[in-house]
Amino acid sequence: MRHILITGRCGVGKSTLIRALIRAIPAPVCGMITKKEAAGPDGFCPVFIHTYGEPKRFDDYNRVGLCREGKSIAFPEAFDRFAETMRYPRECVIVLDELGFMESEAHTFTETVMHTLDEAPLVIAAVRDKDTPFLDAVRAHLRADVYRIDEQNRGEVRETLLNDLPLLLPELFR
């Protein structure tokens, strides 16, 4: 099976497309989601990492960064802590939403993501549209098909992927 990587700028609909794909795939889903929350009194927007399908936590344990006015502060140790939970059953479709530049210095996390791409039967991931060694390696993975979306083509890419899922993933649509 080939992995499905969706890339594009912020707010273009990567996560929305992933949710549509997940609803259409007849398999259990595992994985992770990063989510930027509203700014606090200090003006910083906290970014948290959550386990897909489980209740969300909002504490220092899973706060992976802060953003404000185009600047970010990453907490690589939080990404690396989360990497310890990234052992997924083989029957799961693995969602990684979203992989971005904040992970760059989280070596355990980035190694775990690359190992997941090497070993998992199917990964569906949103990949930030930035150039970093980590994100470049993810997009260049030998088992990855990269779909670039923008405001003009997102509907067409969505329909193409949904219509082609049985061809892309015949093992799941028997």
C-alpha positions as a Markdown table, in Angstrom:
| # | Residue | x | y | z |
|---|---|---|---|---|
| 1 | Met | 0.0 | 0.0 | 0.0 |
| 2 | Arg | 1.1 | 3.6 | -0.7 |
| 3 | His | 0.9 | 6.3 | 2.0 |
| 4 | Ile | -1.3 | 9.3 | 1.3 |
| 5 | Leu | 0.5 | 12.6 | 2.2 |
| 6 | Ile | -1.5 | 15.8 | 1.8 |
| 7 | Thr | 0.4 | 19.1 | 1.7 |
| 8 | Gly | -0.5 | 22.7 | 1.4 |
| 9 | Arg | -0.5 | 26.0 | 3.3 |
| 10 | Cys | -2.2 | 26.6 | 6.6 |
| 11 | Gly | -6.0 | 26.6 | 6.4 |
| 12 | Val | -6.3 | 25.1 | 3.0 |
| 13 | Gly | -8.2 | 22.0 | 4.1 |
| 14 | Lys | -5.7 | 19.2 | 4.8 |
| 15 | Ser | -7.3 | 18.1 | 8.0 |
| 16 | Thr | -10.8 | 18.3 | 6.5 |
| 17 | Leu | -9.7 | 16.1 | 3.6 |
| 18 | Ile | -8.1 | 13.6 | 6.0 |
| 19 | Arg | -11.4 | 13.3 | 8.0 |
| 20 | Ala | -13.3 | 12.7 | 4.7 |
| 21 | Leu | -10.8 | 9.9 | 3.8 |
| 22 | Ile | -11.0 | 8.3 | 7.2 |
| 23 | Arg | -14.8 | 8.2 | 7.1 |
| 24 | Ala | -14.6 | 6.3 | 3.7 |
| 25 | Ile | -12.0 | 3.7 | 4.8 |
| 26 | Pro | -13.3 | 0.5 | 6.4 |
| 27 | Ala | -10.6 | 0.1 | 9.0 |
| 28 | Pro | -9.8 | 1.2 | 12.5 |
| 29 | Val | -7.9 | 4.5 | 12.9 |
| 30 | Cys | -5.0 | 5.3 | 15.2 |
| 31 | Gly | -2.5 | 8.1 | 15.2 |
| 32 | Met | -2.0 | 11.7 | 16.4 |
| 33 | Ile | -3.3 | 15.2 | 15.8 |
| 34 | Thr | -1.6 | 18.5 | 16.6 |
| 35 | Lys | -3.9 | 21.4 | 17.2 |
| 36 | Lys | -3.2 | 25.1 | 17.7 |
| 37 | Glu | -5.6 | 26.6 | 20.2 |
| 38 | Ala | -6.8 | 30.2 | 20.8 |
| 39 | Ala | -4.3 | 32.7 | 22.2 |
| 40 | Gly | -4.1 | 33.0 | 25.9 |
| 41 | Pro | -3.8 | 36.3 | 27.8 |
| 42 | Asp | -0.1 | 36.5 | 26.9 |
| 43 | Gly | -1.0 | 36.5 | 23.2 |
| 44 | Phe | 0.6 | 33.1 | 22.5 |
| 45 | Cys | -1.4 | 30.3 | 20.9 |
| 46 | Pro | -0.5 | 27.0 | 22.5 |
| 47 | Val | -0.1 | 23.9 | 20.2 |
| 48 | Phe | -1.0 | 20.5 | 21.7 |
| 49 | Ile | -0.5 | 17.0 | 20.4 |
| 50 | His | -3.3 | 14.5 | 21.0 |
| 51 | Thr | -3.9 | 10.8 | 20.4 |
| 52 | Tyr | -6.4 | 10.3 | 17.6 |
| 53 | Gly | -9.8 | 9.3 | 18.8 |
| 54 | Glu | -9.0 | 9.8 | 22.5 |
| 55 | Pro | -10.1 | 12.6 | 24.9 |
| 56 | Lys | -7.9 | 15.7 | 24.4 |
| 57 | Arg | -5.4 | 16.8 | 27.1 |
| 58 | Phe | -4.4 | 20.4 | 27.5 |
| 59 | Asp | -1.5 | 20.5 | 29.8 |
| 60 | Asp | 2.3 | 20.9 | 29.8 |
| 61 | Tyr | 2.7 | 17.2 | 29.1 |
| 62 | Asn | 1.4 | 17.4 | 25.6 |
| 63 | Arg | 2.0 | 21.1 | 24.8 |
| 64 | Val | 4.4 | 20.9 | 22.0 |
| 65 | Gly | 4.8 | 24.6 | 21.2 |
| 66 | Leu | 3.6 | 28.2 | 21.3 |
| 67 | Cys | 2.9 | 30.5 | 18.3 |
| 68 | Arg | 2.5 | 34.3 | 18.1 |
| 69 | Glu | 2.6 | 36.6 | 15.1 |
| 70 | Gly | 4.3 | 34.2 | 12.8 |
| 71 | Lys | 6.9 | 33.1 | 15.4 |
| 72 | Ser | 7.0 | 29.8 | 17.2 |
| 73 | Ile | 8.7 | 28.2 | 20.2 |
| 74 | Ala | 8.9 | 24.4 | 19.9 |
| 75 | Phe | 9.1 | 22.0 | 22.9 |
| 76 | Pro | 10.9 | 19.1 | 21.4 |
| 77 | Glu | 10.8 | 17.1 | 24.6 |
| 78 | Ala | 7.0 | 17.1 | 24.5 |
| 79 | Phe | 7.1 | 15.6 | 20.9 |
| 80 | Asp | 9.7 | 13.1 | 22.1 |
| 81 | Arg | 7.5 | 12.1 | 25.1 |
| 82 | Phe | 4.6 | 11.6 | 22.7 |
| 83 | Ala | 6.7 | 9.4 | 20.4 |
| 84 | Glu | 6.7 | 6.8 | 23.2 |
| 85 | Thr | 3.0 | 6.3 | 22.7 |
| 86 | Met | 3.2 | 5.9 | 18.9 |
| 87 | Arg | 3.1 | 2.2 | 18.7 |
| 88 | Tyr | 0.1 | 1.3 | 16.6 |
| 89 | Pro | -1.5 | -2.0 | 15.7 |
| 90 | Arg | -0.8 | -3.1 | 12.1 |
| 91 | Glu | -4.6 | -3.3 | 11.3 |
| 92 | Cys | -4.9 | 0.5 | 11.9 |
| 93 | Val | -4.9 | 3.2 | 9.3 |
| 94 | Ile | -2.5 | 5.7 | 10.9 |
| 95 | Val | -3.3 | 9.4 | 10.8 |
| 96 | Leu | -0.5 | 11.9 | 11.4 |
| 97 | Asp | -2.2 | 15.3 | 11.4 |
| 98 | Glu | -0.2 | 17.5 | 11.1 |
| 99 | Leu | 3.5 | 17.1 | 10.7 |
| 100 | Gly | 5.3 | 20.4 | 10.7 |
| 101 | Phe | 8.5 | 22.3 | 11.4 |
| 102 | Met | 8.2 | 22.4 | 15.2 |
| 103 | Glu | 9.2 | 18.7 | 15.3 |
| 104 | Ser | 12.6 | 19.3 | 13.6 |
| 105 | Glu | 14.6 | 19.1 | 16.8 |
| 106 | Ala | 12.5 | 16.3 | 18.3 |
| 107 | His | 14.8 | 13.5 | 17.2 |
| 108 | Thr | 12.9 | 10.6 | 18.9 |
| 109 | Phe | 9.7 | 11.8 | 17.4 |
| 110 | Thr | 11.1 | 12.3 | 13.9 |
| 111 | Glu | 12.7 | 8.9 | 13.9 |
| 112 | Thr | 9.4 | 7.3 | 15.1 |
| 113 | Val | 7.5 | 9.0 | 12.2 |
| 114 | Met | 10.1 | 7.8 | 9.7 |
| 115 | His | 9.9 | 4.3 | 11.2 |
| 116 | Thr | 6.1 | 4.4 | 11.0 |
| 117 | Leu | 6.3 | 5.3 | 7.3 |
| 118 | Asp | 8.7 | 2.4 | 6.8 |
| 119 | Glu | 6.7 | -0.2 | 8.6 |
| 120 | Ala | 2.9 | 0.7 | 8.7 |
| 121 | Pro | 0.6 | -0.6 | 6.1 |
| 122 | Leu | -1.1 | 2.7 | 5.5 |
| 123 | Val | -0.4 | 6.3 | 6.8 |
| 124 | Ile | -2.5 | 9.3 | 5.9 |
| 125 | Ala | -0.7 | 12.5 | 6.9 |
| 126 | Ala | -1.1 | 16.2 | 6.6 |
| 127 | Val | 2.4 | 17.6 | 6.0 |
| 128 | Arg | 3.1 | 21.3 | 6.5 |
| 129 | Asp | 4.2 | 23.1 | 3.3 |
| 130 | Lys | 7.6 | 24.1 | 4.6 |
| 131 | Asp | 11.1 | 23.0 | 3.7 |
| 132 | Thr | 13.0 | 21.3 | 6.6 |
| 133 | Pro | 15.1 | 18.2 | 6.5 |
| 134 | Phe | 12.5 | 16.3 | 8.4 |
| 135 | Leu | 9.5 | 17.4 | 6.2 |
| 136 | Asp | 11.5 | 16.9 | 3.0 |
| 137 | Ala | 12.4 | 13.4 | 4.1 |
| 138 | Val | 8.7 | 12.6 | 4.9 |
| 139 | Arg | 7.5 | 13.9 | 1.5 |
| 140 | Ala | 10.3 | 12.0 | -0.3 |
| 141 | His | 9.5 | 8.7 | 1.4 |
| 142 | Leu | 9.6 | 5.8 | -1.1 |
| 143 | Arg | 6.1 | 4.6 | -0.2 |
| 144 | Ala | 4.5 | 8.1 | -0.2 |
| 145 | Asp | 2.2 | 9.7 | -2.7 |
| 146 | Val | 2.1 | 13.4 | -2.1 |
| 147 | Tyr | -1.0 | 15.4 | -3.0 |
| 148 | Arg | -0.6 | 19.2 | -2.9 |
| 149 | Ile | -3.9 | 21.0 | -2.3 |
| 150 | Asp | -4.9 | 24.7 | -2.5 |
| 151 | Glu | -8.1 | 26.6 | -2.6 |
| 152 | Gln | -8.6 | 26.0 | -6.3 |
| 153 | Asn | -8.0 | 22.2 | -6.4 |
| 154 | Arg | -9.0 | 20.9 | -3.0 |
| 155 | Gly | -12.5 | 19.8 | -4.2 |
| 156 | Glu | -11.0 | 18.0 | -7.2 |
| 157 | Val | -8.3 | 16.3 | -5.1 |
| 158 | Arg | -10.9 | 15.3 | -2.6 |
| 159 | Glu | -13.1 | 13.7 | -5.2 |
| 160 | Thr | -10.2 | 12.0 | -7.0 |
| 161 | Leu | -8.9 | 10.5 | -3.7 |
| 162 | Leu | -12.4 | 9.4 | -2.5 |
| 163 | Asn | -13.2 | 7.8 | -5.9 |
| 164 | Asp | -9.8 | 6.2 | -6.2 |
| 165 | Leu | -9.6 | 4.8 | -2.6 |
| 166 | Pro | -10.6 | 1.2 | -3.7 |
| 167 | Leu | -7.8 | 1.3 | -6.4 |
| 168 | Leu | -5.2 | 2.9 | -4.1 |
| 169 | Leu | -6.1 | 0.6 | -1.2 |
| 170 | Pro | -7.4 | -2.7 | -2.7 |
| 171 | Glu | -6.5 | -4.6 | 0.5 |
| 172 | Leu | -9.1 | -2.7 | 2.5 |
| 173 | Phe | -11.9 | -2.7 | -0.1 |
| 174 | Arg | -12.2 | -6.5 | -0.9 |
